[in-house]
């Protein structure tokens, strides 16, 4: 199993920095309430009295969505959506301990993080332009087909595990009570992404070790080295 971005995606978005991590041994029984707070504090400090739209990480993703022909205030990257909710409530809902800690790290860095249950992925995940015949399952159980040329996370069975790049993940491979092995992906395109993404991946790896005693394999992908073997 492997993860990669297509050559077309790299050619179109050469400023992309992608951090990836794979690990096993996670479960849904851990408590992370005390571990999310430091990241919430960072997010609150970064937001101050302003808006998440002022952060360079979010501005970069808004520009990308505009380049993809999407209205950035209608379709937001996952970290912007989380920050909007966090700004109003100063917390995020509890979903699954791994999702909860990744969401907390995501708002601290303002960078979208995707978590995939690798047991629910066929063969590989490639971030590529959709053909339009891929199958995407919403969290409500509805089946959708991405628009042609939309950027999706697609596997070998033509399942789309995320739509509109970092906008929305699928139910198909979302973390659940039985999840043990995961692939975690963080992507950014802002000016300091080359420094920030490795720090984010290091933070996630550290939390996996502290909470679950899990050993993670990590990498930062580039156009010349785009593939991560899981």
Order of alpha helices (4+ residues) and beta strands (2+ residues): beta-alpha-beta-alpha-alpha-alpha-alpha-beta-beta-beta-beta-beta-beta-beta-beta-alpha-beta-beta
